[in-house]
Amino acid sequence: LNEPIEVGGPADLRYLGERLEWLRTHLIALESSKLQLMQNLAREIEQPLQHIRHGAEQLATPIEQPALNAETDIAQQVEASVDKLQTVSEQLLQYSRLQSAQPAENMRVLNMHELLETSLESFENALKAKSIEVKKLLEPLQIEGMEEQCRGIVEQLLANAIQFSPTNGEIRITLRESGDYMELEIEDDGPGIAPDIRPHAFEPFYRAIPEEYPEHGENRLGLAMAREYVTRHQGQIEFIDPRQDHAGARVRVRIPLNLTV
């Protein structure tokens, strides 16, 4: 796998060499992705495990004059850490099921304008809680796709934008037709994502925001699942530069209007 494959000769043999080289690079990418997932997952569970270990050590160490409600505080910390590990386990199982699912199911024509509007309605309380204004520029267009997965793309990206938007912030949504593709952009006023880590932002459990930013409620698999849904629709998803007068995260999704089987 370490040496590039080059085949000369007639066109059919050169084509075979190109496909073998594609397979070689694809296998390398899969191996790298697997290793990255394991590293990200190890970092994700490290902190709650440390809290549980520390709590167990405190409970096992005799204290002459224990502080008021000390054991209750320790128990609550341990319980919170166990809950976090349970959440990680459930997210990982959900992602694993998605990876093994059949790619095509319930394919039909979807009204993406309508789907976006109904998804926004489901986030109405979350938007009001942070006084976030939503600016929309939505074209009425349709695509061929799987409704549950397309809704999952929209909801994951909206949840991410709301979570990292500041109070009284703004979220800008654009839906348009671009050639043979649907193009969806969602931009927020949050901390943004540095250009050098944008390619990793969709890796499972990868932390793409500054460490000092609050992580309450963060779904570390949300972006990874959104990418999987987009891939199953033969599309692309990426973080791009924000507009000149903004500094938050700006994500773009491109999906063919009509899928090729």
Sequence and secondary structure as in RCSB ss.txt:
>XXXX:A:sequence
LNEPIEVGGPADLRYLGERLEWLRTHLIALESSKLQLMQNLAREIEQPLQHIRHGAEQLATPIEQPALNAETDIA
QQVEASVDKLQTVSEQLLQYSRLQSAQPAENMRVLNMHELLETSLESFENALKAKSIEVKKLLEPLQIEGMEEQC
RGIVEQLLANAIQFSPTNGEIRITLRESGDYMELEIEDDGPGIAPDIRPHAFEPFYRAIPEEYPEHGENRLGLAM
AREYVTRHQGQIEFIDPRQDHAGARVRVRIPLNLTV
>XXXX:A:secstr
  S     SSHHHHHHHHHHHHHHHHHHHHHHHHHHHHHHHHHHHHHHHHHHHHHHHHHHS  SS  TTHHHHHH
HHHHHHHHHHHHHHHHHHHHHHHHHS S  SEEEEEHHHHHHHHHHHTHHHHHHTT EEEEEE   EEEEEHHHH
HHHHHHHHHHHHHHS TT EEEEEEEEETTEEEEEEE SSS   GGGGGGTTSTT   S TTS  TT  TTHHHH
HHHHHHHTT EEEEE   TT  S EEEEEEESS   
